[in-house]
């Protein structure tokens, strides 16, 4: 399985930032959330953020277009089957994170690498 796709589950502020950083490296990223509305807002915010970078001469319009072309938004959780790396970026709730990781573990290939984005929860408790 190639490392050409990474899935970020959770399209809030952190998930959006993670997806942008990945896309900036030239890697395809699938931004996943349960809400179409959240996904739409996230992609719009990402575009706005890149526009601010253009205004500061940080990137070009072509670079923005390339970055956005590598970000795919989806509500289909089955997209995780296409990725070697899955990054969880959902709200800071041990129950939500444990439930998601358990569900992902059931249908992802055994070699899938799971990464969690947490600042306050114990990784040991999530495992």
N, CA, C and O of each residue as an XYZ file, in Angstrom:
508
protein
N       0.848     -1.179      0.000
C       0.000      0.000      0.000
C       0.887      1.234      0.000
O       1.773      1.355      0.846
N       0.670      2.131     -0.914
C       1.502      3.320     -1.059
C       1.096      4.395     -0.061
O      -0.027      4.418      0.443
N       2.045      5.280      0.206
C       1.771      6.399      1.094
C       1.294      7.618      0.317
O       1.525      8.754      0.731
N       0.632      7.383     -0.802
C       0.229      8.508     -1.627
C      -1.080      9.139     -1.188
O      -1.466     10.172     -1.735
N      -1.780      8.554     -0.217
C      -3.018      9.134      0.282
C      -3.052      9.045      1.800
O      -2.688      8.035      2.402
N      -3.500     10.130      2.384
C      -3.678     10.192      3.829
C      -5.101     10.671      4.065
O      -5.583     11.565      3.370
N      -5.770     10.080      5.040
C      -7.118     10.508      5.392
C      -7.061     11.233      6.732
O      -6.446     10.755      7.686
N      -7.708     12.388      6.789
C      -7.872     13.125      8.034
C      -9.348     13.052      8.385
O     -10.193     13.546      7.639
N      -9.662     12.436      9.520
C     -11.053     12.309      9.963
C     -11.327     13.439     10.952
O     -10.753     13.491     12.040
N     -12.210     14.329     10.549
C     -12.542     15.501     11.350
C     -12.118     16.745     10.594
O     -10.923     16.998     10.442
N     -13.072     17.524     10.120
C     -12.769     18.674      9.262
C     -12.911     20.004      9.985
O     -13.167     21.034      9.362
N     -12.743     19.976     11.296
C     -12.764     21.234     12.047
C     -11.451     21.989     11.841
O     -10.710     21.717     10.896
N     -11.180     22.915     12.710
C      -9.995     23.756     12.584
C      -8.710     22.935     12.520
O      -7.868     23.177     11.656
N      -8.550     21.987     13.406
C      -7.332     21.178     13.424
C      -7.247     20.278     12.199
O      -6.194     20.188     11.568
N      -8.331     19.622     11.864
C      -8.325     18.740     10.698
C      -8.021     19.499      9.426
O      -7.288     19.014      8.565
N      -8.584     20.692      9.306
C      -8.339     21.533      8.138
C      -6.863     21.903      8.058
O      -6.262     21.835      6.986
N      -6.279     22.293      9.181
C      -4.864     22.659      9.198
C      -3.956     21.492      8.867
O      -2.959     21.650      8.162
N      -4.301     20.323      9.377
C      -3.517     19.113      9.092
C      -3.613     18.778      7.609
O      -2.607     18.468      6.971
N      -4.827     18.841      7.060
C      -5.025     18.549      5.632
C      -4.225     19.517      4.769
O      -3.608     19.111      3.784
N      -4.235     20.787      5.133
C      -3.482     21.781      4.361
C      -1.986     21.465      4.385
O      -1.324     21.490      3.348
N      -1.471     21.173      5.550
C      -0.047     20.884      5.678
C       0.345     19.674      4.834
O       1.385     19.676      4.176
N      -0.481     18.661      4.858
C      -0.210     17.455      4.057
C      -0.244     17.792      2.573
O       0.651     17.403      1.822
N      -1.283     18.518      2.149
C      -1.427     18.866      0.728
C      -0.267     19.739      0.256
O       0.150     19.642     -0.898
N       0.250     20.580      1.125
C       1.382     21.431      0.761
C       2.644     20.624      0.463
O       3.540     21.104     -0.232
N       2.717     19.403      0.985
C       3.888     18.557      0.724
C       3.788     17.833     -0.612
O       4.738     17.177     -1.040
N       2.634     17.952     -1.272
C       2.437     17.266     -2.543
C       1.706     15.946     -2.405
O       1.593     15.198     -3.376
N       1.211     15.650     -1.224
C       0.518     14.393     -0.950
C      -0.989     14.598     -1.009
O      -1.509     15.601     -0.520
N      -1.685     13.637     -1.614
C      -3.147     13.689     -1.634
C      -3.687     13.429     -0.247
O      -3.196     12.561      0.474
N      -4.703     14.188      0.120
C      -5.331     14.018      1.425
C      -6.840     14.011      1.242
O      -7.397     14.799      0.478
N      -7.479     13.112      1.955
C      -8.937     13.049      1.963
C      -9.382     13.589      3.319
O      -9.031     13.041      4.363
N     -10.147     14.655      3.289
C     -10.675     15.267      4.500
C     -12.072     14.705      4.718
O     -12.971     14.914      3.903
N     -12.245     13.995      5.816
C     -13.488     13.279      6.071
C     -14.208     13.874      7.271
O     -13.585     14.223      8.274
N     -15.532     13.985      7.158
C     -16.352     14.418      8.284
C     -17.750     13.850      8.061
O     -18.099     13.457      6.948
N     -18.536     13.812      9.111
C     -19.896     13.285      8.985
C     -20.848     14.321      8.409
O     -21.977     13.993      8.044
N     -20.400     15.570      8.325
C     -21.260     16.656      7.882
C     -20.772     17.288      6.585
O     -19.637     17.755      6.495
N     -21.645     17.297      5.583
C     -21.346     17.983      4.319
C     -21.121     19.474      4.572
O     -20.246     20.093      3.966
N     -21.915     20.035      5.468
C     -21.813     21.456      5.786
C     -20.441     21.790      6.380
O     -19.826     22.788      6.005
N     -19.970     20.966      7.294
C     -18.652     21.187      7.892
C     -17.565     21.063      6.835
O     -16.627     21.860      6.810
N     -17.684     20.078      5.970
C     -16.701     19.907      4.896
C     -16.677     21.114      3.970
O     -15.605     21.598      3.608
N     -17.849     21.600      3.586
C     -17.923     22.759      2.700
C     -17.266     23.968      3.358
O     -16.480     24.675      2.727
N     -17.583     24.199      4.608
C     -17.005     25.323      5.345
C     -15.477     25.167      5.463
O     -14.734     26.138      5.324
N     -15.036     23.961      5.715
C     -13.611     23.699      5.871
C     -12.836     23.990      4.587
O     -11.776     24.614      4.625
N     -13.363     23.538      3.460
C     -12.695     23.783      2.171
C     -12.705     25.278      1.844
O     -11.724     25.806      1.322
N     -13.807     25.956      2.150
C     -13.874     27.404      1.930
C     -12.855     28.134      2.816
O     -12.183     29.060      2.360
N     -12.745     27.719      4.065
C     -11.784     28.333      4.980
C     -10.355     28.093      4.515
O      -9.503     28.978      4.603
N     -10.105     26.889      4.019
C      -8.784     26.574      3.492
C      -8.463     27.472      2.297
O      -7.349     27.985      2.189
N      -9.408     27.658      1.424
C      -9.231     28.530      0.269
C      -8.966     29.973      0.711
O      -8.076     30.639      0.182
N      -9.742     30.443      1.678
C      -9.548     31.803      2.202
C      -8.162     31.969      2.816
O      -7.505     32.991      2.620
N      -7.730     30.968      3.549
C      -6.406     30.997      4.171
C      -5.303     31.074      3.114
O      -4.331     31.813      3.265
N      -5.470     30.304      2.053
C      -4.487     30.330      0.973
C      -4.522     31.677      0.242
O      -3.483     32.151     -0.217
N      -5.696     32.295      0.127
C      -5.792     33.631     -0.467
C      -4.994     34.649      0.345
O      -4.340     35.525     -0.223
N      -5.047     34.535      1.664
C      -4.265     35.430      2.516
C      -2.764     35.230      2.291
O      -1.987     36.184      2.327
N      -2.370     33.984      2.059
C      -0.960     33.702      1.758
C      -0.553     34.325      0.428
O       0.564     34.824      0.290
N      -1.445     34.298     -0.541
C      -1.173     34.923     -1.846
C      -0.976     36.427     -1.664
O      -0.053     37.013     -2.229
N      -1.854     37.046     -0.867
C      -1.759     38.490     -0.621
C      -0.430     38.870      0.031
O       0.086     39.964     -0.199
N       0.116     37.978      0.836
C       1.394     38.226      1.520
C       2.590     37.798      0.677
O       3.735     37.868      1.123
N       2.310     37.354     -0.546
C       3.341     36.838     -1.450
C       3.983     35.561     -0.896
O       5.126     35.243     -1.223
N       3.244     34.839     -0.064
C       3.759     33.593      0.501
C       3.644     32.426     -0.469
O       4.480     31.522     -0.470
N       2.606     32.454     -1.290
C       2.411     31.438     -2.328
C       1.840     32.121     -3.568
O       1.414     33.276     -3.521
N       1.840     31.393     -4.661
C       1.253     31.908     -5.901
C      -0.149     31.325     -6.084
O      -0.543     30.388     -5.390
N      -0.888     31.895     -7.026
C      -2.213     31.354     -7.338
C      -2.102     29.918     -7.853
O      -2.971     29.088     -7.586
N      -1.038     29.634     -8.584
C      -0.816     28.265     -9.084
C      -0.575     27.294     -7.932
O      -1.066     26.165     -7.950
N       0.183     27.741     -6.930
C       0.430     26.879     -5.765
C      -0.865     26.637     -4.996
O      -1.112     25.528     -4.522
N      -1.686     27.668     -4.876
C      -2.989     27.491     -4.214
C      -3.810     26.438     -4.950
O      -4.374     25.529     -4.342
N      -3.863     26.581     -6.270
C      -4.639     25.639     -7.075
C      -4.116     24.215     -6.891
O      -4.902     23.275     -6.775
N      -2.794     24.054     -6.864
C      -2.202     22.724     -6.690
C      -2.522     22.155     -5.317
O      -2.841     20.973     -5.193
N      -2.439     22.987     -4.287
C      -2.745     22.529     -2.929
C      -4.197     22.075     -2.842
O      -4.484     20.981     -2.358
N      -5.110     22.922     -3.314
C      -6.534     22.571     -3.249
C      -6.864     21.338     -4.080
O      -7.780     20.591     -3.736
N      -6.134     21.114     -5.163
C      -6.401     19.936     -5.999
C      -6.038     18.637     -5.279
O      -6.511     17.563     -5.650
N      -5.206     18.738     -4.261
C      -4.802     17.536     -3.518
C      -5.687     17.266     -2.304
O      -5.503     16.260     -1.620
N      -6.638     18.146     -2.031
C      -7.560     17.968     -0.902
C      -8.918     17.543     -1.438
O      -9.565     18.285     -2.177
N      -9.339     16.351     -1.062
C     -10.658     15.837     -1.441
C     -11.508     15.760     -0.174
O     -11.046     15.273      0.857
N     -12.733     16.235     -0.250
C     -13.641     16.188      0.887
C     -14.639     15.055      0.701
O     -15.155     14.838     -0.395
N     -14.903     14.331      1.794
C     -15.823     13.200      1.693
C     -16.481     12.914      3.035
O     -15.856     13.032      4.089
N     -17.753     12.537      2.976
C     -18.447     12.070      4.180
C     -18.398     10.545      4.285
O     -18.886      9.974      5.260
N     -17.820      9.895      3.301
C     -17.758      8.432      3.267
C     -16.567      7.927      4.080
O     -15.422      8.044      3.643
N     -16.830      7.376      5.245
C     -15.761      6.880      6.124
C     -15.011      5.712      5.497
O     -13.884      5.416      5.894
N     -15.621      5.047      4.522
C     -14.943      3.937      3.849
C     -13.713      4.393      3.073
O     -12.910      3.563      2.646
N     -13.558      5.686      2.889
C     -12.373      6.226      2.206
C     -11.093      5.870      2.959
O     -10.010      5.866      2.373
N     -11.208      5.571      4.247
C     -10.003      5.243      5.022
C      -9.340      3.968      4.503
O      -8.148      3.755      4.724
N     -10.101      3.128      3.822
C      -9.529      1.897      3.274
C      -8.486      2.184      2.196
O      -7.668      1.319      1.882
N      -8.509      3.394      1.626
C      -7.602      3.762      0.554
C      -6.302      4.391      1.059
O      -5.438      4.745      0.257
N      -6.159      4.533      2.361
C      -5.018      5.254      2.907
C      -4.160      4.369      3.797
O      -4.650      3.461      4.469
N      -2.895      4.655      3.783
C      -1.968      3.955      4.671
C      -1.926      4.642      6.032
O      -1.651      4.010      7.052
N      -2.202      5.945      6.031
C      -2.184      6.724      7.270
C      -3.548      7.368      7.454
O      -4.092      7.973      6.530
N      -4.099      7.232      8.666
C      -5.359      7.867      9.032
C      -5.095      8.731     10.255
O      -4.619      8.250     11.284
N      -5.412     10.011     10.125
C      -5.212     10.939     11.230
C      -6.576     11.322     11.784
O      -7.438     11.831     11.068
N      -6.748     11.069     13.056
C      -7.995     11.393     13.743
C      -7.872     12.820     14.286
O      -6.920     13.133     15.001
N      -8.836     13.683     13.947
C      -8.838     15.070     14.414
C     -10.252     15.487     14.811
O     -10.727     16.560     14.438
N     -10.918     14.614     15.579
C     -12.283     14.891     16.019
C     -12.240     15.584     17.384
O     -11.166     15.704     17.974
N     -13.393     16.044     17.898
C     -13.396     16.755     19.183
C     -12.743     15.967     20.327
O     -12.710     14.736     20.322
N     -12.229     16.719     21.300
C     -11.518     16.165     22.452
C     -12.467     15.444     23.403
O     -12.835     15.982     24.447
N     -12.852     14.252     23.047
C     -13.696     13.410     23.889
C     -13.137     11.998     23.830
O     -13.054     11.408     22.752
N     -12.756     11.455     24.969
C     -12.166     10.112     24.997
C     -13.134      9.089     24.406
O     -12.718      8.171     23.700
N     -14.428      9.250     24.696
C     -15.415      8.301     24.188
C     -15.519      8.374     22.663
O     -15.524      7.344     21.990
N     -15.601      9.591     22.120
C     -15.685      9.750     20.667
C     -14.443      9.199     19.976
O     -14.547      8.484     18.979
N     -13.278      9.530     20.500
C     -12.029      9.096     19.878
C     -11.866      7.575     19.960
O     -11.469      6.939     18.984
N     -12.168      7.001     21.114
C     -12.058      5.541     21.258
C     -13.014      4.828     20.300
O     -12.648      3.848     19.652
N     -14.249      5.339     20.224
C     -15.238      4.732     19.333
C     -14.773      4.806     17.878
O     -14.859      3.820     17.146
N     -14.288      5.954     17.467
C     -13.823      6.107     16.093
C     -12.649      5.182     15.812
O     -12.649      4.479     14.802
N     -11.659      5.168     16.677
C     -10.485      4.331     16.447
C     -10.856      2.847     16.407
O     -10.286      2.087     15.624
N     -11.802      2.435     17.242
C     -12.248      1.039     17.228
C     -12.943      0.708     15.905
O     -12.722     -0.362     15.337
N     -13.787      1.628     15.414
C     -14.464      1.408     14.128
C     -13.457      1.364     12.978
O     -13.552      0.515     12.092
N     -12.500      2.278     13.002
C     -11.486      2.303     11.951
C     -10.661      1.021     11.946
O     -10.330      0.482     10.890
N     -10.342      0.550     13.127
C      -9.518     -0.659     13.252
C     -10.208     -1.877     12.640
O      -9.540     -2.801     12.177
N     -11.540     -1.881     12.635
C     -12.290     -3.018     12.100
C     -12.238     -3.109     10.581
O     -12.273     -4.209     10.030
N     -12.154     -1.968      9.891
C     -12.187     -2.084      8.441
C     -10.976     -1.515      7.711
O     -10.965     -1.465      6.481
N      -9.976     -1.094      8.440
C      -8.720     -0.680      7.798
C      -7.780     -1.882      7.708
O      -7.821     -2.767      8.562
N      -6.948     -1.914      6.692
C      -5.961     -2.984      6.602
C      -5.048     -2.972      7.830
O      -4.846     -1.920      8.436
N      -4.494     -4.129      8.204
C      -3.666     -4.213      9.417
C      -2.456     -3.280      9.408
O      -1.996     -2.859     10.469
N      -1.937     -2.954      8.230
C      -0.750     -2.102      8.163
C      -1.063     -0.607      8.246
O      -0.152      0.218      8.177
N      -2.337     -0.252      8.394
C      -2.722      1.161      8.487
C      -2.131      1.769      9.755
O      -2.167      1.168     10.828
N      -1.593      2.958      9.608
C      -1.048      3.698     10.745
C      -2.110      4.695     11.193
O      -2.594      5.500     10.398
N      -2.466      4.632     12.473
C      -3.427      5.562     13.052
C      -2.676      6.619     13.841
O      -1.779      6.311     14.625
N      -3.056      7.870     13.622
C      -2.463      8.988     14.354
C      -3.608      9.745     14.998
O      -4.648      9.962     14.375
N      -3.415     10.147     16.247
C      -4.448     10.925     16.918
C      -3.946     12.338     17.162
O      -2.762     12.563     17.416
N      -4.860     13.273     17.080
C      -4.568     14.669     17.355
C      -5.260     15.010     18.671
O      -6.469     15.236     18.708
N      -4.483     15.044     19.741
C      -5.047     15.363     21.034
C      -4.037     16.148     21.846
O      -2.829     15.935     21.736
N      -4.541     17.048     22.652
C      -3.673     17.842     23.511
C      -3.898     17.516     24.978
O      -3.032     17.774     25.814
N      -5.051     16.953     25.294
C      -5.392     16.772     26.698
C      -5.670     15.327     27.106
O      -5.736     15.029     28.298
N      -5.831     14.437     26.152
C      -6.193     13.059     26.472
C      -4.967     12.159     26.464
O      -4.013     12.392     25.722
N      -5.005     11.145     27.285
C      -3.915     10.184     27.375
C      -3.937      9.220     26.164
O      -4.947      8.574     25.884
N      -2.826      9.150     25.482
C      -2.710      8.234     24.335
C      -2.886      6.793     24.837
O      -3.497      5.971     24.154
N      -2.367      6.493     25.996
C      -2.512      5.142     26.570
C      -3.973      4.785     26.769
O      -4.376      3.650     26.515
N      -4.761      5.734     27.215
C      -6.189      5.471     27.415
C      -6.902      5.273     26.075
O      -7.855      4.498     25.985
N      -6.447      5.961     25.051
C      -7.053      5.786     23.723
C      -6.714      4.417     23.145
O      -7.530      3.804     22.457
N      -5.500      3.943     23.430
C      -5.069      2.643     22.907
C      -5.877      1.546     23.557
O      -5.674      0.370     23.257
